Amino acid sequence: MNQIEINHTMSSREIATMTGKPHSDLLKSIRGMENAWGKISGGNFSLANYIDNQGKPRPEYILTKTECLYIATKFNDEARAKLIIRWEELEKQNAKPTLDTISKKDLALLLLESEKEKELLVSENNRMKPRDEYIDKVFSSDGLLTISEAAKSLGLDIGRNLLYNVLRDKGILFKNSKEPKQEYVNRGYFAMKQTMIQIKKGDATITKVEPQTMVTQKGLGYIAKLLGIVTKN
């Protein structure tokens, strides 16, 4: 089985930046060395274009490691050292084990580990799916939440009536009422929404329109901080 090879290239612009040389001067040097390289290797350097800050195409060379080291023979010692070290960094970053270097036992362990990770991922996705679907539903449309939805979003193990009581005790809602004080509406924590409800009286069904206290996204964060669920940075 053949070993996997990783091909690296480096642009003349990157070399210029790394060595502190003007790119225009580096291009001239590369052009001057290209003829000799072509006679020996049988091919020229790869010439490409890049777009400068003014939107104009400019030339640059895309060089392999061997070509870079050939170009570096014209550099001073410091610039040549920088280029060599940069190539070592690239090769270490992209070093990968090949199938030739992995034993059957190691390969089996890798496959087993991969299957375990897949099982954990599927399990976590299944666990989070109901929560994610609920959050998507709650935060869709106008982003307003009922008191019940706000309690559930904050992970509170209390119903809406208990949350109403907490907000009354904090002086946010009027006493014996489900409506927030105007101060907190003005702050953008709450909004009033007209809701249609149906009440059965005997065989008849009566439809009424009542105001409903809704919590905004800003208000959800305010309640969370108020109850110590979210601390200030």
ZADO-1210 file (C-alpha; in nm, 4 decimals, padded with zeros to 6 digits):
<atoms>
<atom x="00.0000" y="00.0000" z="00.0000" code="MET" pos="1"/>
<atom x="00.1434" y="00.3353" z="-00.1019" code="ASN" pos="2"/>
<atom x="00.2220" y="00.5958" z="00.1591" code="GLN" pos="3"/>
<atom x="00.0099" y="00.9107" z="00.1482" code="ILE" pos="4"/>
<atom x="00.2086" y="01.2140" z="00.0375" code="GLU" pos="5"/>
<atom x="00.1187" y="01.5678" z="00.1343" code="ILE" pos="6"/>
<atom x="00.2150" y="01.8358" z="-00.1171" code="ASN" pos="7"/>
<atom x="00.3052" y="02.1758" z="00.0233" code="HIS" pos="8"/>
<atom x="00.3487" y="02.4975" z="-00.1663" code="THR" pos="9"/>
<atom x="00.4456" y="02.8459" z="-00.0629" code="MET" pos="10"/>
<atom x="00.3762" y="03.1700" z="-00.2463" code="SER" pos="11"/>
<atom x="00.6438" y="03.4246" z="-00.3256" code="SER" pos="12"/>
<atom x="00.4394" y="03.6790" z="-00.1294" code="ARG" pos="13"/>
<atom x="00.4590" y="03.4649" z="00.1843" code="GLU" pos="14"/>
<atom x="00.8344" y="03.4242" z="00.1356" code="ILE" pos="15"/>
<atom x="00.8739" y="03.7994" z="00.0923" code="ALA" pos="16"/>
<atom x="00.6786" y="03.8731" z="00.4095" code="THR" pos="17"/>
<atom x="00.8656" y="03.6108" z="00.6103" code="MET" pos="18"/>
<atom x="01.2133" y="03.7192" z="00.4992" code="THR" pos="19"/>
<atom x="01.1441" y="04.0914" z="00.5000" code="GLY" pos="20"/>
<atom x="01.2184" y="04.1304" z="00.1287" code="LYS" pos="21"/>
<atom x="01.0128" y="04.3494" z="-00.1078" code="PRO" pos="22"/>
<atom x="00.7946" y="04.1224" z="-00.3202" code="HIS" pos="23"/>
<atom x="00.8933" y="04.3044" z="-00.6397" code="SER" pos="24"/>
<atom x="01.2628" y="04.2383" z="-00.5705" code="ASP" pos="25"/>
<atom x="01.1922" y="03.8746" z="-00.4929" code="LEU" pos="26"/>
<atom x="01.0031" y="03.8337" z="-00.8217" code="LEU" pos="27"/>
<atom x="01.3048" y="03.9657" z="-01.0119" code="LYS" pos="28"/>
<atom x="01.5355" y="03.7226" z="-00.8328" code="SER" pos="29"/>
<atom x="01.3085" y="03.4275" z="-00.9066" code="ILE" pos="30"/>
<atom x="01.2808" y="03.5217" z="-01.2753" code="ARG" pos="31"/>
<atom x="01.6591" y="03.5451" z="-01.2944" code="GLY" pos="32"/>
<atom x="01.6974" y="03.1930" z="-01.1534" code="MET" pos="33"/>
<atom x="01.4173" y="03.0327" z="-01.3530" code="GLU" pos="34"/>
<atom x="01.6202" y="02.9688" z="-01.6686" code="ASN" pos="35"/>
<atom x="01.8829" y="02.7581" z="-01.4909" code="ALA" pos="36"/>
<atom x="01.6138" y="02.5708" z="-01.2974" code="TRP" pos="37"/>
<atom x="01.4250" y="02.4901" z="-01.6157" code="GLY" pos="38"/>
<atom x="01.7350" y="02.3453" z="-01.7834" code="LYS" pos="39"/>
<atom x="01.7996" y="02.1063" z="-01.4951" code="ILE" pos="40"/>
<atom x="01.4450" y="02.0170" z="-01.3817" code="SER" pos="41"/>
<atom x="01.2734" y="02.0388" z="-01.7181" code="GLY" pos="42"/>
<atom x="00.9999" y="02.2706" z="-01.5930" code="GLY" pos="43"/>
<atom x="00.9421" y="02.6323" z="-01.4980" code="ASN" pos="44"/>
<atom x="00.8146" y="02.7799" z="-01.1743" code="PHE" pos="45"/>
<atom x="00.4365" y="02.8013" z="-01.1380" code="SER" pos="46"/>
<atom x="00.3214" y="03.1585" z="-01.2023" code="LEU" pos="47"/>
<atom x="-00.0166" y="03.2755" z="-01.0707" code="ALA" pos="48"/>
<atom x="-00.2064" y="03.5954" z="-00.9990" code="ASN" pos="49"/>
<atom x="-00.3481" y="03.7449" z="-00.6806" code="TYR" pos="50"/>
<atom x="-00.5781" y="04.0451" z="-00.6368" code="ILE" pos="51"/>
<atom x="-00.4228" y="04.3412" z="-00.4566" code="ASP" pos="52"/>
<atom x="-00.5978" y="04.5924" z="-00.2298" code="ASN" pos="53"/>
<atom x="-00.7011" y="04.7972" z="-00.5322" code="GLN" pos="54"/>
<atom x="-00.8671" y="04.5001" z="-00.6994" code="GLY" pos="55"/>
<atom x="-00.5954" y="04.4606" z="-00.9624" code="LYS" pos="56"/>
<atom x="-00.4344" y="04.1255" z="-01.0557" code="PRO" pos="57"/>
<atom x="-00.0673" y="04.0974" z="-00.9614" code="ARG" pos="58"/>
<atom x="00.1811" y="03.8160" z="-01.0374" code="PRO" pos="59"/>
<atom x="00.3180" y="03.5762" z="-00.7775" code="GLU" pos="60"/>
<atom x="00.4995" y="03.2448" z="-00.7861" code="TYR" pos="61"/>
<atom x="00.3680" y="02.9299" z="-00.6179" code="ILE" pos="62"/>
<atom x="00.6728" y="02.7229" z="-00.5229" code="LEU" pos="63"/>
<atom x="00.7312" y="02.3737" z="-00.3911" code="THR" pos="64"/>
<atom x="00.9696" y="02.3051" z="-00.1057" code="LYS" pos="65"/>
<atom x="01.2521" y="02.2088" z="-00.3416" code="THR" pos="66"/>
<atom x="01.2007" y="02.5214" z="-00.5493" code="GLU" pos="67"/>
<atom x="01.1950" y="02.7384" z="-00.2351" code="CYS" pos="68"/>
<atom x="01.5236" y="02.5927" z="-00.1128" code="LEU" pos="69"/>
<atom x="01.6751" y="02.6577" z="-00.4540" code="TYR" pos="70"/>
<atom x="01.5580" y="03.0205" z="-00.4431" code="ILE" pos="71"/>
<atom x="01.6936" y="03.0491" z="-00.0874" code="ALA" pos="72"/>
<atom x="02.0506" y="02.9967" z="-00.2125" code="THR" pos="73"/>
<atom x="02.0424" y="03.3660" z="-00.3063" code="LYS" pos="74"/>
<atom x="01.9271" y="03.4712" z="00.0421" code="PHE" pos="75"/>
<atom x="02.1459" y="03.5747" z="00.3309" code="ASN" pos="76"/>
<atom x="02.1915" y="03.3284" z="00.6173" code="ASP" pos="77"/>
<atom x="01.9122" y="03.4726" z="00.8338" code="GLU" pos="78"/>
<atom x="01.6512" y="03.4773" z="00.5557" code="ALA" pos="79"/>
<atom x="01.7457" y="03.1255" z="00.4472" code="ARG" pos="80"/>
<atom x="01.7138" y="02.9998" z="00.8059" code="ALA" pos="81"/>
<atom x="01.3650" y="03.1546" z="00.8370" code="LYS" pos="82"/>
<atom x="01.2504" y="02.9787" z="00.5198" code="LEU" pos="83"/>
<atom x="01.3825" y="02.6385" z="00.6301" code="ILE" pos="84"/>
<atom x="01.2218" y="02.6685" z="00.9743" code="ILE" pos="85"/>
<atom x="00.8912" y="02.7671" z="00.8143" code="ARG" pos="86"/>
<atom x="00.8955" y="02.4526" z="00.5986" code="TRP" pos="87"/>
<atom x="00.9611" y="02.2365" z="00.9041" code="GLU" pos="88"/>
<atom x="00.6608" y="02.3957" z="01.0781" code="GLU" pos="89"/>
<atom x="00.4364" y="02.3250" z="00.7778" code="LEU" pos="90"/>
<atom x="00.5434" y="01.9627" z="00.7621" code="GLU" pos="91"/>
<atom x="00.4879" y="01.9091" z="01.1359" code="LYS" pos="92"/>
<atom x="00.1434" y="02.0710" z="01.1233" code="GLN" pos="93"/>
<atom x="00.0340" y="01.8478" z="00.8376" code="ASN" pos="94"/>
<atom x="00.2079" y="01.5286" z="00.9438" code="ALA" pos="95"/>
<atom x="-00.0378" y="01.2394" z="00.9356" code="LYS" pos="96"/>
<atom x="00.0043" y="00.8689" z="01.0079" code="PRO" pos="97"/>
<atom x="-00.0191" y="00.6492" z="00.6986" code="THR" pos="98"/>
<atom x="-00.1758" y="00.3077" z="00.6629" code="LEU" pos="99"/>
<atom x="00.1727" y="00.1639" z="00.6177" code="ASP" pos="100"/>
<atom x="00.2737" y="00.2758" z="00.9665" code="THR" pos="101"/>
<atom x="-00.0429" y="00.1581" z="01.1457" code="ILE" pos="102"/>
<atom x="-00.0601" y="-00.1994" z="01.2665" code="SER" pos="103"/>
<atom x="-00.3780" y="-00.4077" z="01.2395" code="LYS" pos="104"/>
<atom x="-00.4221" y="-00.3806" z="01.6147" code="LYS" pos="105"/>
<atom x="-00.3871" y="-00.0019" z="01.6084" code="ASP" pos="106"/>
<atom x="-00.6271" y="00.0198" z="01.3156" code="LEU" pos="107"/>
<atom x="-00.8849" y="-00.1894" z="01.5021" code="ALA" pos="108"/>
<atom x="-00.8515" y="00.0352" z="01.8085" code="LEU" pos="109"/>
<atom x="-00.8943" y="00.3460" z="01.5932" code="LEU" pos="110"/>
<atom x="-01.2087" y="00.2046" z="01.4346" code="LEU" pos="111"/>
<atom x="-01.3463" y="00.1062" z="01.7755" code="LEU" pos="112"/>
<atom x="-01.2771" y="00.4520" z="01.9135" code="GLU" pos="113"/>
<atom x="-01.4466" y="00.6070" z="01.6103" code="SER" pos="114"/>
<atom x="-01.7577" y="00.3926" z="01.6595" code="GLU" pos="115"/>
<atom x="-01.7739" y="00.4859" z="02.0284" code="LYS" pos="116"/>
<atom x="-01.7550" y="00.8558" z="01.9387" code="GLU" pos="117"/>
<atom x="-02.0361" y="00.8107" z="01.6863" code="LYS" pos="118"/>
<atom x="-02.2548" y="00.6352" z="01.9459" code="GLU" pos="119"/>
<atom x="-02.1918" y="00.9119" z="02.1998" code="LEU" pos="120"/>
<atom x="-02.2726" y="01.1772" z="01.9406" code="LEU" pos="121"/>
<atom x="-02.5984" y="01.0076" z="01.8422" code="VAL" pos="122"/>
<atom x="-02.6933" y="00.9653" z="02.2086" code="SER" pos="123"/>
<atom x="-02.6206" y="01.3314" z="02.2840" code="GLU" pos="124"/>
<atom x="-02.8155" y="01.4458" z="01.9781" code="ASN" pos="125"/>
<atom x="-03.1167" y="01.2378" z="02.0843" code="ASN" pos="126"/>
<atom x="-03.0955" y="01.3791" z="02.4355" code="ARG" pos="127"/>
<atom x="-03.0765" y="01.7397" z="02.3186" code="MET" pos="128"/>
<atom x="-03.3317" y="01.7127" z="02.0373" code="LYS" pos="129"/>
<atom x="-03.6489" y="01.7736" z="02.2476" code="PRO" pos="130"/>
<atom x="-03.4831" y="02.0709" z="02.4190" code="ARG" pos="131"/>
<atom x="-03.3621" y="02.2171" z="02.0897" code="ASP" pos="132"/>
<atom x="-03.7051" y="02.1750" z="01.9298" code="GLU" pos="133"/>
<atom x="-03.8665" y="02.3485" z="02.2258" code="TYR" pos="134"/>
<atom x="-03.6177" y="02.6368" z="02.2176" code="ILE" pos="135"/>
<atom x="-03.6702" y="02.6795" z="01.8426" code="ASP" pos="136"/>
<atom x="-04.0440" y="02.6973" z="01.9003" code="LYS" pos="137"/>
<atom x="-04.0185" y="02.9415" z="02.1897" code="VAL" pos="138"/>
<atom x="-03.7761" y="03.1794" z="02.0221" code="PHE" pos="139"/>
<atom x="-03.9442" y="03.1815" z="01.6831" code="SER" pos="140"/>
<atom x="-04.1742" y="03.4555" z="01.5490" code="SER" pos="141"/>
<atom x="-04.1738" y="03.7674" z="01.7631" code="ASP" pos="142"/>
<atom x="-03.9482" y="03.6232" z="02.0335" code="GLY" pos="143"/>
<atom x="-04.2033" y="03.6826" z="02.3100" code="LEU" pos="144"/>
<atom x="-04.2478" y="03.4154" z="02.5769" code="LEU" pos="145"/>
<atom x="-04.5335" y="03.3427" z="02.8090" code="THR" pos="146"/>
<atom x="-04.4516" y="03.3234" z="03.1788" code="ILE" pos="147"/>
<atom x="-04.4695" y="02.9425" z="03.1564" code="SER" pos="148"/>
<atom x="-04.2294" y="02.9368" z="02.8605" code="GLU" pos="149"/>
<atom x="-03.9928" y="03.1759" z="03.0382" code="ALA" pos="150"/>
<atom x="-03.9792" y="02.9498" z="03.3455" code="ALA" pos="151"/>
<atom x="-03.9114" y="02.6470" z="03.1279" code="LYS" pos="152"/>
<atom x="-03.6434" y="02.8275" z="02.9244" code="SER" pos="153"/>
<atom x="-03.4599" y="02.9232" z="03.2423" code="LEU" pos="154"/>
<atom x="-03.4718" y="02.5646" z="03.3650" code="GLY" pos="155"/>
<atom x="-03.6849" y="02.6569" z="03.6658" code="LEU" pos="156"/>
<atom x="-03.8727" y="02.3736" z="03.8340" code="ASP" pos="157"/>
<atom x="-04.1655" y="02.6006" z="03.9090" code="ILE" pos="158"/>
<atom x="-04.4894" y="02.6693" z="03.7299" code="GLY" pos="159"/>
<atom x="-04.6123" y="03.0004" z="03.6025" code="ARG" pos="160"/>
<atom x="-04.8108" y="03.0777" z="03.9183" code="ASN" pos="161"/>
<atom x="-04.5012" y="03.0478" z="04.1367" code="LEU" pos="162"/>
<atom x="-04.3035" y="03.2662" z="03.8963" code="LEU" pos="163"/>
<atom x="-04.5850" y="03.5202" z="03.9055" code="TYR" pos="164"/>
<atom x="-04.5565" y="03.5195" z="04.2855" code="ASN" pos="165"/>
<atom x="-04.1792" y="03.5680" z="04.2699" code="VAL" pos="166"/>
<atom x="-04.2176" y="03.8638" z="04.0348" code="LEU" pos="167"/>
<atom x="-04.4833" y="04.0148" z="04.2608" code="ARG" pos="168"/>
<atom x="-04.2576" y="03.9749" z="04.5655" code="ASP" pos="169"/>
<atom x="-03.9793" y="04.1530" z="04.3751" code="LYS" pos="170"/>
<atom x="-04.2141" y="04.4409" z="04.3035" code="GLY" pos="171"/>
<atom x="-04.2086" y="04.3833" z="03.9277" code="ILE" pos="172"/>
<atom x="-04.5760" y="04.2889" z="03.8954" code="LEU" pos="173"/>
<atom x="-04.8634" y="04.4659" z="04.0631" code="PHE" pos="174"/>
<atom x="-04.9956" y="04.2916" z="04.3746" code="LYS" pos="175"/>
<atom x="-05.2844" y="04.0553" z="04.3054" code="ASN" pos="176"/>
<atom x="-05.2225" y="04.1029" z="03.9328" code="SER" pos="177"/>
<atom x="-05.0409" y="03.9357" z="03.6472" code="LYS" pos="178"/>
<atom x="-04.9533" y="04.2661" z="03.4838" code="GLU" pos="179"/>
<atom x="-04.6055" y="04.4213" z="03.5113" code="PRO" pos="180"/>
<atom x="-04.5541" y="04.7740" z="03.6310" code="LYS" pos="181"/>
<atom x="-04.5115" y="05.0274" z="03.3522" code="GLN" pos="182"/>
<atom x="-04.1506" y="05.0902" z="03.4588" code="GLU" pos="183"/>
<atom x="-04.0516" y="04.7372" z="03.3553" code="TYR" pos="184"/>
<atom x="-04.2504" y="04.7547" z="03.0334" code="VAL" pos="185"/>
<atom x="-04.0664" y="05.0767" z="02.9440" code="ASN" pos="186"/>
<atom x="-03.7346" y="04.9014" z="03.0068" code="ARG" pos="187"/>
<atom x="-03.8294" y="04.6461" z="02.7426" code="GLY" pos="188"/>
<atom x="-03.8557" y="04.3500" z="02.9823" code="TYR" pos="189"/>
<atom x="-04.2233" y="04.2777" z="02.9242" code="PHE" pos="190"/>
<atom x="-04.4947" y="04.3344" z="02.6661" code="ALA" pos="191"/>
<atom x="-04.8698" y="04.3019" z="02.6824" code="MET" pos="192"/>
<atom x="-05.0358" y="04.0866" z="02.4199" code="LYS" pos="193"/>
<atom x="-05.4066" y="04.0479" z="02.3562" code="GLN" pos="194"/>
<atom x="-05.4992" y="03.6813" z="02.3707" code="THR" pos="195"/>
<atom x="-05.8264" y="03.5168" z="02.2787" code="MET" pos="196"/>
<atom x="-05.9507" y="03.2610" z="02.5286" code="ILE" pos="197"/>
<atom x="-06.2572" y="03.0423" z="02.5184" code="GLN" pos="198"/>
<atom x="-06.4724" y="02.9863" z="02.8256" code="ILE" pos="199"/>
<atom x="-06.7433" y="02.7235" z="02.8402" code="LYS" pos="200"/>
<atom x="-07.0683" y="02.8143" z="03.0122" code="LYS" pos="201"/>
<atom x="-07.3018" y="02.5244" z="02.9972" code="GLY" pos="202"/>
<atom x="-07.3460" y="02.4256" z="02.6359" code="ASP" pos="203"/>
<atom x="-07.2218" y="02.7597" z="02.5102" code="ALA" pos="204"/>
<atom x="-06.8634" y="02.8692" z="02.4440" code="THR" pos="205"/>
<atom x="-06.7777" y="03.2329" z="02.5000" code="ILE" pos="206"/>
<atom x="-06.4703" y="03.3883" z="02.3398" code="THR" pos="207"/>
<atom x="-06.2999" y="03.6626" z="02.5368" code="LYS" pos="208"/>
<atom x="-06.0001" y="03.8802" z="02.4669" code="VAL" pos="209"/>
<atom x="-05.7712" y="03.9266" z="02.7658" code="GLU" pos="210"/>
<atom x="-05.4326" y="04.0922" z="02.8081" code="PRO" pos="211"/>
<atom x="-05.1465" y="03.8462" z="02.8605" code="GLN" pos="212"/>
<atom x="-04.8082" y="03.9285" z="03.0091" code="THR" pos="213"/>
<atom x="-04.5280" y="03.8298" z="02.7721" code="MET" pos="214"/>
<atom x="-04.1556" y="03.8207" z="02.8506" code="VAL" pos="215"/>
<atom x="-03.9138" y="03.9674" z="02.5946" code="THR" pos="216"/>
<atom x="-03.5652" y="03.8293" z="02.5271" code="GLN" pos="217"/>
<atom x="-03.4248" y="04.1192" z="02.7278" code="LYS" pos="218"/>
<atom x="-03.6686" y="04.0410" z="03.0066" code="GLY" pos="219"/>
<atom x="-03.5653" y="03.6758" z="03.0076" code="LEU" pos="220"/>
<atom x="-03.2077" y="03.7805" z="03.0771" code="GLY" pos="221"/>
<atom x="-03.3262" y="04.0235" z="03.3457" code="TYR" pos="222"/>
<atom x="-03.5247" y="03.7515" z="03.5268" code="ILE" pos="223"/>
<atom x="-03.2290" y="03.5138" z="03.5021" code="ALA" pos="224"/>
<atom x="-02.9967" y="03.7671" z="03.6676" code="LYS" pos="225"/>
<atom x="-03.2637" y="03.8560" z="03.9217" code="LEU" pos="226"/>
<atom x="-03.2902" y="03.4918" z="04.0278" code="LEU" pos="227"/>
<atom x="-02.9144" y="03.4339" z="04.0216" code="GLY" pos="228"/>
<atom x="-02.9211" y="03.2056" z="03.7211" code="ILE" pos="229"/>
<atom x="-02.6864" y="03.4364" z="03.5295" code="VAL" pos="230"/>
<atom x="-02.4185" y="03.6332" z="03.7110" code="THR" pos="231"/>
<atom x="-02.2764" y="03.9615" z="03.5970" code="LYS" pos="232"/>
<atom x="-01.9348" y="03.9529" z="03.4298" code="ASN" pos="233"/>
</atoms>
